[in-house]
Each structure stands twice: as C-alpha cells, then as structure tokens.
C-alpha cells in the first residue's frame, strides 16, 4: 500500500494529458489504481469488464446517462456489481407528483401498464 498509496485513487478528466489518462487506465487494469474519480471522459475507450462498483454523485441529465454510467459495472455475468446514486441534502424531502402525466406516448404507455 505504501508503494502505491498515491496511485490508489486517480482523477480522470478531459484536460489531463493523453499520457496521464493512459497511465490511469493502465494502473486501473493492473489493480494499482482502485478508484477513478471521473467525468464523462473516462468512459471513452475504457473496456474494463470487472468493475464492481459505480457511484454516481447527483442526478445525471437524463436516463441514458444513468444507463451508460451504471452500465460500466458488472459486465461479467458472474460479478455482482453495485451501482449507487448519491444525492446531496438538497434532494431530501422531494416527493413524486402523483398527478404527473407524461408528455410522450411511450412514457404514458409505461405508466398505464403498472
């Protein structure tokens, strides 16, 4: 741990040099880096099938982003990955609008099937 202590957690973002990003990906693949704190840039070119945990901080822009980000975890069928959405205190007390009517036909169809 002492030898790789400063490499266990690595940031990954678009403005890092290509060399730095390659080093982060390589150290993650070799289990030196255990946690990547990443922006959207991390998913481009990453093919790591044994990611056991994905943590999303705050709500993404749309459902496709949630699917993309959580889809990075547990690509091996035998691996039980955990995907977690972490919300700030600002989201406490929010309640669903029970009178909400979806605006498109697909969403209305899903709601009607429940």
N, C-alpha and C positions, 0 to 999 in steps of 0.2 A: 504494500500500500504506500509506503513512504516513497518508493522509487517512482511511482506513477501518480502520486497524490494530486498534483496539479493538472493531470490529464483525465481524471475520472469524470469530471463534468466539463463539457465544452460548449461554447456558443457557436451557432451556425446561422449565418445571415448573408444576404446577397452581397454586401460590400466587403466581405472577407476576401482575401486573395484566393485565387484558384488553388494555390499550393496549400494554404491553410485549410480550405474546405476538403481537399483531397486527404490531408493528414487527419482531419476529424473523422472522415468516412473510414479511412484505413484503421485508425485506432479503435473505432467502434466495432468494426468487423473482427478485430483481433481481441475483443473484450478488454481492452485497456481503458477506453472511454466507455463508461457505463450509462451516462445520461447526456443527451444532447438537448440543449435549450435552443429551440429553433423557430425560425419564421417559415413562411411558405417555401423559401429557397431550399430547405433541407430535403423536401420530397422529390425534387428534380434529380433524377439519376440515382436515387437510393433504391437498392433492391436487397433489403435485409429481411429474410423471411421469419426470423425467430425473435421479433420484438415482443417482449412480454408485457409491456405497459405503455400506454399512451395517455398523456394528460393534456387536456385542452383547458386553457385558462380563459374564462369568459366565453360568451356566446359568439360563435362564428357568424359570418354574414348570411350564410344560407345552409340549407340541409346538405347540399352537395359537398360543401367544405367539411362538414362533420363526417360524412361518409368517407371522404378522401383521407382525412387525418386519422380517424379511428381505423380505417382500412389498412393502415400500416402495421397494426398489431395483429399477432397471431395468424400469420399467413400459413403456418404449418398446422395442419388439421389436429395434430395431437397436442398442440400447445394451447393452454387455457390462458389467453391474454386478457388483461383488464384494461378497459378504456374508461377514463374518468373525466367528467366535466366539472371543473372547479369554478364556482361562481363567487363573485365578490358580495359583500354585505348589501350592496345596492339591490340585489335580487331577492332579498328576504322579504317575505310578505306578499310577493306577487301572487295573484290568483288568476286562474283562467277565466276568460269571458265566456260564460256558458251560453250567451245569446249570439256568439260569433257565427256568422255564416260565411264559409269560404267563398272567395271570389271566382274561382275557376271550377269547371265541371269535374275535373279529376279529384280535387280535394273534396268537393261535395259528395262524390261517389264513395270515397273512403269513409267519410263521416257517416253516411247513410248506412253503411254495412255493419257498423258497430252495434 
